[in-house]
Amino acid sequence: MHSLLMPFTTMSKSGSDTRLLRTIDLPYYRVEVLADGLQSLIRELRAKRFDTWAWYSLAEAADQLAVQQQAPEELVAVGHLKERWNQVGVIPYPHQLSTAKRVIFEMQGQAILADEVGLGKTIEAGLVLKEYLLRRLVKKVLILTPPGLVWQWYYELMEKFDITAGIQRTQWDWEYADILIASLDTAKREPHASIITSIPYDMIIIDEAHKLKNSATAAYRFVNSLQKKYCLMLTATPVQNDLKELYNLIGLIKPGQLGSYRSFKSNFVKDKRTPKNPQQLKELLDQVMIRNKRNEGTVQFTKRIVHPIIVSLTPKEREIYERVTEFVKESSRHTGLANILPLITLQREVCSSFLATALTLEKMMASMEPDQLEKPASLLRDLAEVKQNSKCDALERTIAQLGGKIIVFTEYKASQQYIRYRLERAGYHTLAFDGTLSRGKKQWIRHMFQKEGQILVSTESGGEGLNFQFCNQIINFDLPWNPMRLEQRIGRVHRLGQTRDVHIFNLITKDTIEEHIVYLLHEKINMFESIIGELDTILLNLKLGKSFESTIMDIFLAHEDAKQIRQELARFGDRILESRADIDASSLWELL
Amino acid sequence: MNATFKQLIFDFFSLCELEPLEIRRGIWQVNADDALMKELDGWRARGRLLQFTFEPDLAETFGADLIVPGSYRLNSIVQLVRRQGLLSRAHIPHHFFHEPSIRQKAMAGLNPGGRTYVVNSSIAYGQYIMLKIFVRLKGLSSQESIHTRIVDLSDARVLRLNLPTHLLQPGGVDETLLRKRKYGLKKAYNAAVENILADLDEQGHDWTLAAWERLEEEKGRLREYFENQSDSPAYEAKLQEVKTRLMPTIQMNAIRAAFIYVPLFQYRLILVRPDKTETSQNLSCDPISSLCLFH
């Protein structure tokens, strides 16, 4: 038996290493006679390696079987991956399968996958890639993603599609890896860009492609110069503010689909946000773009059920909370907004655990002048003396009433350690998940949690990119102020593949800033119970000029009275909702 | 197809000298060693008791590998099998043919009015090569097929007749009996390719039409997009991309080959013509192509 795993019937190689014996250009078609099959035979003949007739005959039968399996208009990948999907719990949705079919059989592998958030664009792209790989139509593949999604792509491809891709680390990887995942930011820079543009790729996949909407950017020029046979671009927001963005994006996939820019403007643009001849434009877009929407028989997400748990602080805890808040306000008056970040952290931590607060305070003190140390030092001493944590007491009570698997989310590592200490002391076995763990360990812990764990205590950074659909209960020990981060938490369990309603337990300390945050996120913008699509676009559209957290902190610092804070947050919430309505009402979205 | 793939699986294990055991109705078990599992599942795999079934319900119940069209395990076995048997050889023994009949047929009408004497006779083997060629017709969709061509290595001509495969016996023959081939593998491959192309040409070009239409459409759009810059390198690059993707193409690649040694009956003849002149000739008869040639 030949031990080489090298395929010998590779029909499609990247241009760089395609070895053609000869090419014949005939009036109706081109003939490509590939050399590699013949060369393998010559090698065998020179070495006088004759295989037995029995193996030869069996291989002939296998050839026939392989060709028969390639039904021209069916996805070979579906049958091939069926068992793997059973093992890892993937159920492809009909809209994903039909998207993959359209991309391959109608669009010739050139498409913008513009499904709404949460409908599984990555699955669709993975399916198309797998199909092309199985049909041996692609070999050299480049996947460009934002830096934070590189590993997520790696795991998705490996787990769901049995595709082992490389992750770009050095400039040598571009040439040597057949399937490579890299960050777009790295790829567009020299010396990488020159190497990449010289390689003919069989397929290019670009995630978060809306970052290429501006044709004047280096990223756009770089992607436009790539040599590619098939290209998939993934974005939930192919157009945000200007029709030109859409024109640019489509120019990368299929230049000329919308004509020259001049003709596009005269035929389809009334003003930058209002299309002319929308029906005609939509027809042209449909030839290169697929957008699946929720509520079109695509995906039925399960419900999100919110359970607020109000925690009352003890007098001692209340006193500490007030003193920390006072310290934050006073410090912000002295230092101004330049050093606001540690103060925001401190204000958020005091609603989480005093251990986390104390550690941050200690760090802050290291950079203070000696004459400023008196107050924080006394605060630190008092923090150390507090033995009770009402929130943890409430957490223990909540967990005692719940069965099944639970993920406890906290923002802070110190809080995570404290929670674990308390739960272990109460007799629970816990697993910890945070950003410092290696990828392998994260996978292992996820596996342990799935198989035999009950409680996973996770910081958010640790949860990014990993999915836990097998669990349907989460407890927010503390709350992130930014709705994007909150959605990331919930999204770990409430996503495609979740078959049960998701229960979200929020521990909220009474009469603290946390109550105001819950008012904003839950009562005003209903973050917990509904999936707000295009959240990043909505927040971008707000044009805050600073982070979401800083905006909230400003409101908090500017007003002493709880009523006033509530009113300001209500106004801010209204702005978010207006931004959302504004985007929803835009005639640009009607195109999609 | 069902029977074919099941047979293929059992033949495969049999060639690996493994005997699958049906441990219960529909569930088969075979002891696959490290080497086999590595070939099937990659370098990390280890030897194990491989359980397999052809029935989806049983696969789930017993955790056995499912072998049905499209399944991972069938695909891994098919791919492994396809890596085997690149080059092989077989022969047709002389004793399958009745030599006196061949001799009689060869002599008949050879020397009208004269007499023919067989001084001596010998046997040899002529060399054919059977080439399996993968062909993909790539239009807007693609069609794949495998074509077989048998080429006579003494004249690089493609055999029009079907080889009586039921007569083939595995393995080679005594090399001293082989008649030296005049043409090599490459020449034979080219002859086979030309032959297949001629056949495809006869079948028509309908498969190219949709792709041509799309190609022209996209070229037009590209010209419009680049307006007055149709001589720019960017335009050329994009045009090339479009052509690579849409140009109707026939791709051909050799998959495997087998040398077929066919019997030759050789005679040293003295021909006495009606005018009493004598000539000496060597005659070679190939019962497969029913050709007798002087040489």
Chai-1 contact restraints between the chains, C-beta under 6 A:
chainA,res_idxA,chainB,res_idxB,connection_type,confidence,min_distance_angstrom,max_distance_angstrom,comment,restraint_id
A,H2,B,R83,contact,1.0,0.0,6.0,A-B,restraint_1
A,H2,B,Q84,contact,1.0,0.0,6.0,A-B,restraint_2
A,T9,B,F134,contact,1.0,0.0,6.0,A-B,restraint_3
A,T9,B,N253,contact,1.0,0.0,6.0,A-B,restraint_4
A,T9,B,I255,contact,1.0,0.0,6.0,A-B,restraint_5
A,M11,B,R136,contact,1.0,0.0,6.0,A-B,restraint_6
A,M11,B,Q251,contact,1.0,0.0,6.0,A-B,restraint_7
A,M11,B,N253,contact,1.0,0.0,6.0,A-B,restraint_8
A,Y28,B,H205,contact,1.0,0.0,6.0,A-B,restraint_9
A,Y28,B,T208,contact,1.0,0.0,6.0,A-B,restraint_10
A,Y29,B,T208,contact,1.0,0.0,6.0,A-B,restraint_11
A,Y29,B,P248,contact,1.0,0.0,6.0,A-B,restraint_12
A,Y29,B,I250,contact,1.0,0.0,6.0,A-B,restraint_13
A,R30,B,M247,contact,1.0,0.0,6.0,A-B,restraint_14
A,R30,B,T249,contact,1.0,0.0,6.0,A-B,restraint_15
A,V31,B,I250,contact,1.0,0.0,6.0,A-B,restraint_16
A,E32,B,T249,contact,1.0,0.0,6.0,A-B,restraint_17
A,E32,B,Q251,contact,1.0,0.0,6.0,A-B,restraint_18
A,V33,B,V193,contact,1.0,0.0,6.0,A-B,restraint_19
A,V33,B,M252,contact,1.0,0.0,6.0,A-B,restraint_20
A,L34,B,N253,contact,1.0,0.0,6.0,A-B,restraint_21
A,G37,B,N253,contact,1.0,0.0,6.0,A-B,restraint_22
A,G37,B,A254,contact,1.0,0.0,6.0,A-B,restraint_23
A,G37,B,I255,contact,1.0,0.0,6.0,A-B,restraint_24
A,L38,B,Y189,contact,1.0,0.0,6.0,A-B,restraint_25
A,L38,B,A254,contact,1.0,0.0,6.0,A-B,restraint_26
A,L41,B,L87,contact,1.0,0.0,6.0,A-B,restraint_27
A,L41,B,A254,contact,1.0,0.0,6.0,A-B,restraint_28
A,L41,B,A257,contact,1.0,0.0,6.0,A-B,restraint_29
A,I42,B,L185,contact,1.0,0.0,6.0,A-B,restraint_30
A,E44,B,L86,contact,1.0,0.0,6.0,A-B,restraint_31
A,E44,B,L87,contact,1.0,0.0,6.0,A-B,restraint_32
A,F50,B,L87,contact,1.0,0.0,6.0,A-B,restraint_33
A,F50,B,S88,contact,1.0,0.0,6.0,A-B,restraint_34
A,F50,B,R89,contact,1.0,0.0,6.0,A-B,restraint_35
A,D51,B,G85,contact,1.0,0.0,6.0,A-B,restraint_36
A,D51,B,S88,contact,1.0,0.0,6.0,A-B,restraint_37
A,W53,B,S88,contact,1.0,0.0,6.0,A-B,restraint_38
A,W53,B,A90,contact,1.0,0.0,6.0,A-B,restraint_39
A,W53,B,P170,contact,1.0,0.0,6.0,A-B,restraint_40
A,A54,B,L15,contact,1.0,0.0,6.0,A-B,restraint_41
A,W55,B,Q84,contact,1.0,0.0,6.0,A-B,restraint_42
A,W55,B,G85,contact,1.0,0.0,6.0,A-B,restraint_43
A,Y56,B,G85,contact,1.0,0.0,6.0,A-B,restraint_44
A,Y56,B,S88,contact,1.0,0.0,6.0,A-B,restraint_45
A,Y56,B,A258,contact,1.0,0.0,6.0,A-B,restraint_46
A,L58,B,D11,contact,1.0,0.0,6.0,A-B,restraint_47
A,L58,B,V81,contact,1.0,0.0,6.0,A-B,restraint_48
A,A59,B,V81,contact,1.0,0.0,6.0,A-B,restraint_49
A,A59,B,R82,contact,1.0,0.0,6.0,A-B,restraint_50
A,A59,B,Q84,contact,1.0,0.0,6.0,A-B,restraint_51
A,A59,B,G85,contact,1.0,0.0,6.0,A-B,restraint_52
A,A61,B,L8,contact,1.0,0.0,6.0,A-B,restraint_53
A,A62,B,V78,contact,1.0,0.0,6.0,A-B,restraint_54
A,A62,B,V81,contact,1.0,0.0,6.0,A-B,restraint_55
A,A62,B,R82,contact,1.0,0.0,6.0,A-B,restraint_56
A,D63,B,I146,contact,1.0,0.0,6.0,A-B,restraint_57
A,L65,B,F5,contact,1.0,0.0,6.0,A-B,restraint_58
A,L65,B,V78,contact,1.0,0.0,6.0,A-B,restraint_59
A,A66,B,V78,contact,1.0,0.0,6.0,A-B,restraint_60
A,V67,B,E144,contact,1.0,0.0,6.0,A-B,restraint_61
A,V67,B,I146,contact,1.0,0.0,6.0,A-B,restraint_62
A,Q69,B,P69,contact,1.0,0.0,6.0,A-B,restraint_63
A,Q70,B,E144,contact,1.0,0.0,6.0,A-B,restraint_64
A,P72,B,S141,contact,1.0,0.0,6.0,A-B,restraint_65
A,G79,B,G70,contact,1.0,0.0,6.0,A-B,restraint_66
A,H80,B,G70,contact,1.0,0.0,6.0,A-B,restraint_67
A,H80,B,Y72,contact,1.0,0.0,6.0,A-B,restraint_68
A,H80,B,N75,contact,1.0,0.0,6.0,A-B,restraint_69
A,E83,B,L66,contact,1.0,0.0,6.0,A-B,restraint_70
A,E83,B,Y72,contact,1.0,0.0,6.0,A-B,restraint_71
A,Q108,B,R245,contact,1.0,0.0,6.0,A-B,restraint_72
A,K229,B,T244,contact,1.0,0.0,6.0,A-B,restraint_73
A,K229,B,R245,contact,1.0,0.0,6.0,A-B,restraint_74
A,P255,B,Y225,contact,1.0,0.0,6.0,A-B,restraint_75
A,P255,B,K238,contact,1.0,0.0,6.0,A-B,restraint_76
A,G256,B,R221,contact,1.0,0.0,6.0,A-B,restraint_77
A,G256,B,L222,contact,1.0,0.0,6.0,A-B,restraint_78
A,G256,B,E224,contact,1.0,0.0,6.0,A-B,restraint_79
A,G256,B,Y225,contact,1.0,0.0,6.0,A-B,restraint_80
A,G259,B,E224,contact,1.0,0.0,6.0,A-B,restraint_81
A,S260,B,E224,contact,1.0,0.0,6.0,A-B,restraint_82
A,S260,B,Y225,contact,1.0,0.0,6.0,A-B,restraint_83
A,S260,B,E227,contact,1.0,0.0,6.0,A-B,restraint_84
